[in-house]
Amino acid sequence: MAALAWLIIPVVAALLAMVWAGWAARPPRATTDPSSLAEHQRFRAAMERSTAGSERRSE
């Protein structure tokens, strides 16, 4: 039984390594997608609006 436990440890480690390698090697998301660019522009506009009026008012 102890030999089986010593065999299971490297098998599980190899399976986890294969899952991680498959996840790490997946193709990247497209960043040139027009909807992605439009979403980024909306985010930048929202950030500019939220920081535009936050000058020091305590003075």
C-alpha positions as CSV (number, residue, x, y, z in Angstrom):
1,M,0.0,0.0,0.0
2,A,2.9,2.4,0.8
3,A,4.3,1.7,-2.7
4,L,1.0,2.7,-4.2
5,A,1.0,6.0,-2.3
6,W,4.5,6.8,-3.5
7,L,3.3,6.1,-7.1
8,I,0.2,8.2,-6.8
9,I,2.1,11.4,-5.7
10,P,4.2,11.8,-9.0
11,V,1.2,10.8,-11.1
12,V,-1.0,13.5,-9.5
13,A,1.9,16.0,-9.8
14,A,2.3,15.2,-13.5
15,L,-1.5,15.6,-14.1
16,L,-1.4,19.0,-12.4
17,A,1.6,20.0,-14.5
18,M,-0.2,19.0,-17.7
19,V,-3.3,21.0,-16.7
20,W,-1.2,24.1,-15.8
21,A,0.8,23.8,-19.0
22,G,-2.4,23.6,-21.1
23,W,-3.8,26.6,-19.3
24,A,-0.6,28.7,-19.6
25,A,-0.3,27.9,-23.3
26,R,-3.8,29.0,-24.3
27,P,-4.0,31.7,-27.0
28,P,-4.2,35.3,-25.7
29,R,-7.4,37.2,-25.9
30,A,-7.6,39.5,-28.9
31,T,-6.9,43.1,-27.8
32,T,-7.5,44.7,-31.2
33,D,-11.2,43.8,-31.1
34,P,-13.3,47.0,-31.7
35,S,-15.6,46.3,-28.8
36,S,-12.5,45.9,-26.5
37,L,-11.1,49.2,-27.7
38,A,-14.5,50.9,-27.2
39,E,-14.7,49.5,-23.7
40,H,-11.3,50.8,-22.9
41,Q,-12.3,54.3,-24.2
42,R,-15.4,54.2,-21.9
43,F,-13.2,53.3,-19.0
44,R,-10.7,56.1,-19.7
45,A,-13.6,58.6,-20.0
46,A,-15.1,57.5,-16.7
47,M,-11.8,57.8,-15.0
48,E,-11.3,61.3,-16.3
49,R,-14.8,62.3,-15.1
50,S,-14.2,60.9,-11.6
51,T,-10.9,62.7,-11.1
52,A,-11.7,66.0,-12.9
53,G,-13.5,67.5,-9.9
54,S,-11.4,66.1,-7.1
55,E,-9.1,69.1,-6.7
56,R,-8.2,70.3,-3.2
57,R,-11.4,71.8,-1.8
58,S,-10.3,72.0,1.8
59,E,-8.2,75.1,1.1
